[in-house]
């Protein structure tokens, strides 16, 4: 039986780094994705995503190698969705601002300490615009220059 690999994030503006993450996760097992809600994104980063949550979810659901994608929760129990999916592995991207120890402690408190937590070592930076924030900055800069 294939392992369940969970990946979570905002996935605001899909770029090759996201595809790389999904493909690396697929090498380990079936890929399950939790797409952050607009509210949680704002709560944890201070800014709302550009793309609304339902649209981001639809895009992620249709990416090759994603077996299932669902929207996260807007309540304080972000690990409830993890509990429902019950993955074997949680794979974090190399630049995700989620502390491994905090995540492991949270899983332990929920009785989910059987879930292995890994962080990808390799960072996909083949292209200059390898993150959503870099893409947003370029759009703003281009817009201002062409005003």
N, C-alpha and C positions, 0 to 999 in steps of 0.2 A: 504494500500500500504506500502510495506517495505521501511524503510529508506535506503538512500545511504550513506555508510560509506567509506570515503576515507583514504587510508593508503599510505604513500610515503616513499621511501628509496632507498638505493643502492642495497641491497640484493645480496651482492657480493658472499659470501659463505653461502648458506642457512643452517640454524641451527635450533634447536628446539625453540629458542626465536622468530624467524620469524614466525614459525608455530603457536606458542602461540598468537602472535599479530594478525594474520589472524583469528584465531579461536575466540579470544575475540571480534574482530570487527564483526564477523559473528553473534555473540549473539545479536548485536544491529541492524543489517540489512544486506543488500547486500554489499559485499566487492568489492571496486574498488581500484586498485593499480596503482600508478605512480612509475615506475622504473626510477631512475636517469640515465641520459646519462653519458657516460664515461667522457666527457668534464666537465659537471657540478660537478661530483664527484671530479675531479681534482681541479676545481676552488674553491670549498668550503672546501675541506679537505687537499689539497696539494698533494694528491696521486691518481693515476688512479686505478680503480678496477682491480683485478686479472682476473676476468671473463668478457669478452666483453659484451656490453650492449644487443645485440640481443640474446645471449645465456642466460643471466640473465632473460630477458623478457620471453623467451620461458619456462624456469623453473617456474617462478612465475605464468604464465598463466595456468600451469598444476597442480597447488596446489589446493587441496580440499578447498572449501569455498571461492575461488577467483572467483567472477562473471566475472570480466573484468580486464585486465591489459594492460597498454600502456606505451610506452616510454615517458619520460618527454621531455622538450624542451632544446635545447642547447643555445637558445637566452637568453636575460636578463629577459624575461617575464615568469618566472617559474609559476606564478599564472594563466596563460592563459589556461593551461591544467585543472586546478581546475575549472576554469570558464566553460570549455566545459563539464566536468563531472557534475558540479553543485550538489555537494553532500549536504546532510543535516548535516553531521558531518564529521570533519576531526579528526582522531584519531592518536595521536603521541605516539610513543613508549616511555617508561620511560627514556631511555638514549639518545633519539634523541636530537641533539644539535640545535634545532630550538626554538627560543624564542617565547613564546605564544603571547606576546604583539605585537611583530614585525609582526607576522603572522596575527593577528586580525586587525592591522592597514592596512596591505596590502590588506586584504579582503575588509575592509571598503572602501578604495580608489577605488576599482573595483566595488563597489555596491553589494558586496557579504556578507554583515554583517548578513544575515540570517543564514549563516553557523555556526554551533556550533563547537567550537574547544575544544577538550578534550585531556588530557594526561593520558595514562595508569599509574596507581599507582604501580601496581605489576610488579616486575622484574622477569623474568624467569631465574633462575640460578640453576636449578636442577642438571645440569652437569657442570663439570669444564670448558669445552670449550663452554661457552654460548655466545660467540660473534665471529664475523668474525676475528677481530684483535687477539683474543686469539688463534684461530685456526691457523692463519698465523704465529704467534710467535712460536707455537709448531712445525709447519712444519719446520721452519727455524732452530730451536734448534735441532730437530731430524736429519735434514740434516747435520748440522755441526758436530754433535756427531758421525755420521756414515760415515764421509768422510775418 
